[in-house]
Amino acid sequence: MADQEVLDPAAPPALHLLSAFLATEPGESILSLARACGGGSLTETVQRFVWDHLLKTADGNGCAPYMKKFLKKLIMEIESNHGNVLDELYEQYASYMTSLKEDNIVKENARVCKCLSFLFPSGCSELQSCARPRKVIVPLQCSLNMLEGDTGCSIWPSSLFLSELILSFPDIFSEKSCFEVGSGVGLVGICLAHVKASKVILSDGDLSTLANMKLNLEMNQLNTETTLSETTSENPRVVKCIHLPWESVSESELQDYMPDIILGADVIYDPSCLPHLVRVLAILLKMKSSFTKKSEEGCENPSNHIKANGVSQGKDPHLNGLDRSNSYANSVISSTGPMAYVATVIRNIDTFNYFLELANQADLTVADLTGVMRPLDLLPYMHSYDRSTIRLFSLSCK
Ligand SMILES: C[S@@+](CC[C@H](N)C(=O)[O-])C[C@H]1O[C@@H](n2cnc3c(N)ncnc32)[C@H](O)[C@@H]1O
């Protein structure tokens, strides 16, 4: 793109630059998007946009260390290419130099507010729900330390994927009671509330994660309930956040919840937790199955009917692109019985195979939906998010 008078913040590529900055993407990634706005270089128009839309308005919202680092990279690149740096950029950098001490920049458990913008492609007339907005913005407080709160205070890629899935196929989740395990920062729950799930129950085993999750829900204008046993209201603006360590939660504690859909993002990584996780998933899946079967056919235990033997592939591997995904999605919507969607990066194949073995022992069917149910790419500006590494599985019992 040639240098021009102003860049439109509502249209790509400037929209992507702005969204990446609000999501606190790495400096290199912001610079590459900025270059794309200037046809390959950091022109004065691009610098003016950066100043007006990225730096001037965001100043003072707690992201100063991030902005200082980014400004340094930006100025260095412009100077090394013998370009003219806008005075405002120099002045802002100088003010950070005096106001921010270096050791604040990488403070151990420092929190940042990331604003994720899910950008819907234009011309959505072929999609399921055309009335949805073009952009869903989710502010989230997260830690810069991936391990804080037993890993639950930062955003993991599989929750980005599940969020895209929910926003791409709202009809699967709307009017459904949804229960998430290991919810972390609460992003998936915010998306579920957005598509009007009838109930949203989020859970985590770590108390500091739970406190951070509640804060995030409130930042997104959602009310929270925290008791385990009280009946959950069917109000999509109310999200239940419960302390649920997989090791100690009892079947009777879970019996109040008969979710239609169970979700989990990046929860398959610690082999010592997996037997407990699978137990919780099996209880939640069988709760409603047995209830439904009992009312339909008497008191048979559904777990006696189907045994999993490893992972079965999605039935139609040719499904590809929106229309075909929609037809698969429709078959999911119309399927009876509860279903779990687990998105995961397989970091250790032995750990994942152990999960499959445990699911098999618990009479759960696992299907690989990765190539079958593909969400829209709603985070096109987020270079740090590599969706090709994420696998999607469904778990069910019959
Ligand atoms: C890798 S993080 C993923 C968080 C979130 N789902 C995401 O994708 O961003 C794993 C989450 O599972 C939770 N978790 C780990 N072990 C758990 C256990 N035994 N019981 C309950 N929650 C657990 C952690 O507290 C953390 O929130």
The ligand as an SDF file (V2000), in Angstrom:
LIG
                    3D

 27 29  0  0  0  0  0  0  0  0999 V2000
   -2.9440  -24.7440   30.3410 C   0  0  0  0  0  0  0  0  0  0  0  0
   -4.1750  -23.9940   31.3110 S   0  0  0  0  0  0  0  0  0  0  0  0
   -5.4700  -23.7000   30.1350 C   0  0  0  0  0  0  0  0  0  0  0  0
   -6.3780  -22.6080   30.5820 C   0  0  0  0  0  0  0  0  0  0  0  0
   -7.4740  -22.2460   29.5930 C   0  0  0  0  0  0  0  0  0  0  0  0
   -8.3630  -23.3690   29.3690 N   0  0  0  0  0  0  0  0  0  0  0  0
   -6.8720  -21.7860   28.2970 C   0  0  0  0  0  0  0  0  0  0  0  0
   -6.8450  -22.5870   27.3330 O   0  0  0  0  0  0  0  0  0  0  0  0
   -6.4220  -20.6400   28.2030 O   0  0  0  0  0  0  0  0  0  0  0  0
   -4.8200  -25.3750   32.2560 C   0  0  0  0  0  0  0  0  0  0  0  0
   -5.9430  -24.9780   33.1980 C   0  0  0  0  0  0  0  0  0  0  0  0
   -6.4080  -26.1490   33.8730 O   0  0  0  0  0  0  0  0  0  0  0  0
   -6.4640  -25.9050   35.2640 C   0  0  0  0  0  0  0  0  0  0  0  0
   -6.1360  -27.1620   35.9670 N   0  0  0  0  0  0  0  0  0  0  0  0
   -4.9780  -27.8470   35.9090 C   0  0  0  0  0  0  0  0  0  0  0  0
   -5.0180  -28.9270   36.6930 N   0  0  0  0  0  0  0  0  0  0  0  0
   -6.2530  -28.9270   37.2600 C   0  0  0  0  0  0  0  0  0  0  0  0
   -6.9080  -29.7960   38.1740 C   0  0  0  0  0  0  0  0  0  0  0  0
   -6.2800  -30.8660   38.6490 N   0  0  0  0  0  0  0  0  0  0  0  0
   -8.1740  -29.4970   38.5560 N   0  0  0  0  0  0  0  0  0  0  0  0
   -8.8030  -28.4280   38.0410 C   0  0  0  0  0  0  0  0  0  0  0  0
   -8.2280  -27.5520   37.1830 N   0  0  0  0  0  0  0  0  0  0  0  0
   -6.9690  -27.7970   36.7890 C   0  0  0  0  0  0  0  0  0  0  0  0
   -5.3930  -24.8410   35.5240 C   0  0  0  0  0  0  0  0  0  0  0  0
   -5.6340  -24.1240   36.7190 O   0  0  0  0  0  0  0  0  0  0  0  0
   -5.5090  -24.0040   34.2740 C   0  0  0  0  0  0  0  0  0  0  0  0
   -6.4790  -23.0130   34.4120 O   0  0  0  0  0  0  0  0  0  0  0  0
  1  2  1  0
  2  3  1  0
  2 10  1  0
  3  4  1  0
  4  5  1  0
  5  6  1  0
  5  7  1  0
  7  8  2  0
  7  9  1  0
 10 11  1  0
 11 12  1  0
 11 26  1  0
 12 13  1  0
 13 14  1  0
 13 24  1  0
 14 15  1  0
 14 23  1  0
 15 16  2  0
 16 17  1  0
 17 18  1  0
 17 23  2  0
 18 19  1  0
 18 20  2  0
 20 21  1  0
 21 22  2  0
 22 23  1  0
 24 25  1  0
 24 26  1  0
 26 27  1  0
M  CHG  2   2   1   9  -1
M  END
$$$$
